[in-house]
Amino acid sequence: MFAILLMAPTVVWTLIVLVYPIAITLRNSVHRVGTGFEPHPPFIGLANYAALVQDPVFWKAVQVTVEFTVGNLAGSFGFGLLTALLLQHRFWARPVARAR
């Protein structure tokens, strides 16, 4: 019981910070939310998703995101591998670079 009491603030904070915004976003994605001041916006189902899939700007954003992610991962991996290989070979600044 003591362990549950110690974990309770973290669980509550996680629900507030993570779960609640995700739930609201999913709710808004199937309703027509115009100004945000309507107390009960009309339910439109998957119409927002259908409009999103047909939007060329969305697909351009997906393309840019994928290119950025792949480029960033490749660059990070390449730089890390190059650095690791460099630190394996003997050179004049190796002790300094390896913090020895």
N, C-alpha and C positions, 0 to 999 in steps of 0.2 A: 504494500500500500504506500509505503514511504517513497519507493521508486516512482510510482505513478504520480504522486504529488510533485516530485522533483521534475518530472518530464512534462507536466501539464502546461506550464507557461510556454514552453517551446512548441508544443502541439497546437495550442491556441494561437500563438503568433504565426505559425506556419499556415494554419487555416485562414487567418485574416489576410496574410500577405500573399499567399500563393493560390489557395483554393477558391476563395471568394472572387478575385478578379477573373479567374478562368471561367467560373460558373456564370458570371455576369456577361462575359464576352460571348460564351456559347448561347446564352439566352438572347442577347442582342443580335446574334447572327441569324436567328430565325424569325425576327420581328422587324417591322419597318420602323426604324428609329430615326426620326427626322431631326427635330430640334432637341430632343432629350427631355422635354418638359411634359410629354404626354404620360399620364399615369398608367395607361394600359395601351401600349402601341399594338397595332394589328399584327396578327400572326401571318407570315407569308411563307413559311416553310423553307424550302431550299432555293427559293428564287434569288436570294443574295449570292449563293454559291454559283448558280447558273450564270448570273451576270458577271461574276468574277472570272469564271472560266472562259467566257467569251471576250473579255477585255484584253486587248493587245498590250496595254501598259502593264498589266499584272504579269504577263508572260515575259516581258522585257525585264521587269524587276526580279523575277525568278532567275532569268538568265544571268543578270548581273550578280545576284547573290551567289549562284553556283560558281561563276568564274572567280569571284573574290575569294570564296571559301577554298576552292581547289588551289588557286594561286598562293593563298596565304599558307595553307598546309604544306604545299610543295616547297615553298620558300623557307618555312620554319624547319621542316625536316632536313632540307638540303644544308642550311646553315648549321644546324645542330650536328649533323653527320660530319660536315667539313671541320667543324671545331673539334669534335671528338677525335677525328683522325689526326688532326694537327697536334693535339695534345698527347697523342700516343708516340709521336716521333720525337727524337732528341733534337732540340734546337736551343739557342742561347738563352731564351726567356722562358723555357719550360718550367723551371722551379717557381718563377713568379706567377706564371699563368695558372699553375696548378695549386697555388697558395701553399707552397712548402717552404 
